[in-house]
Amino acid sequence: MIVIVCLDDKKGMMFNYRRQSRDQAVTERIQKICMGKRLWMSPYSDKLYGSLEGMELIVNPDFLSMAGGGDICLVESDSLMPYIEKIEQVIIYRWNRTYPADVYLDLDLSQWERRERHEFPGTSHEKITEEIYERRT
């Protein structure tokens, strides 16, 4: 499976049961990546991303265990370590800021190889960084 996650500078994902931030430019990039594919997400993520078009959206609280090879999972608050063997690729959108956080990405990115890195202007952030990691072979 392919995981998409948004992080602050300290790998923070959420604070007080809420996403740290959001950006329309990131949403548009996610839509482009997922076009014609299957996108899994939690009911919480459905509130923001459920209106995306051009893909098969699947909303389920147990989405990470149900997703298969090549499926894309939008992860905002879930631990990824229990699914580490299923993860083929990680796409990270970095806010390039530090926000308050109490939920953090639990993957050790030193175990992954960064294949791509792009910066682009966001609608609410001056600069957002997209990084694509693949499992080291």
Secondary structure as the mmCIF struct_conf table of DSSP 4:
data_model
#
loop_
_struct_conf.conf_type_id
_struct_conf.id
_struct_conf.beg_label_comp_id
_struct_conf.beg_label_asym_id
_struct_conf.beg_label_seq_id
_struct_conf.end_label_comp_id
_struct_conf.end_label_asym_id
_struct_conf.end_label_seq_id
STRN STRN1 ILE A 2 LEU A 7
TURN_TY1_P TURN_TY1_P1 ASP A 9 LYS A 10
STRN STRN2 GLY A 12 PHE A 15
TURN_TY1_P TURN_TY1_P2 ASN A 16 TYR A 17
STRN STRN3 ARG A 18 ARG A 19
BEND BEND1 GLN A 20 GLN A 20
HELX_RH_AL_P HELX_RH_AL_P1 GLN A 24 CYS A 34
TURN_TY1_P TURN_TY1_P3 MET A 35 GLY A 36
BEND BEND2 LYS A 37 LYS A 37
STRN STRN4 ARG A 38 MET A 41
HELX_RH_AL_P HELX_RH_AL_P2 PRO A 43 TYR A 49
TURN_TY1_P TURN_TY1_P4 GLY A 50 SER A 51
BEND BEND3 GLY A 54 MET A 55
STRN STRN5 GLU A 56 VAL A 59
TURN_TY1_P TURN_TY1_P5 PRO A 61 ASP A 62
HELX_RH_AL_P HELX_RH_AL_P3 PHE A 63 MET A 66
TURN_TY1_P TURN_TY1_P6 GLY A 69 GLY A 70
STRN STRN6 ILE A 72 LEU A 74
BEND BEND4 GLU A 76 SER A 77
HELX_RH_3T_P HELX_RH_3T_P1 MET A 81 LYS A 86
STRN STRN7 GLN A 89 ARG A 94
BEND BEND5 ASN A 96 ARG A 97
BEND BEND6 ASP A 102 ASP A 102
STRN STRN8 VAL A 103 TYR A 104
HELX_RH_3T_P HELX_RH_3T_P2 LEU A 109 GLN A 111
STRN STRN9 TRP A 112 PHE A 120
BEND BEND7 THR A 123 GLU A 126
STRN STRN10 ILE A 128 ARG A 135
#
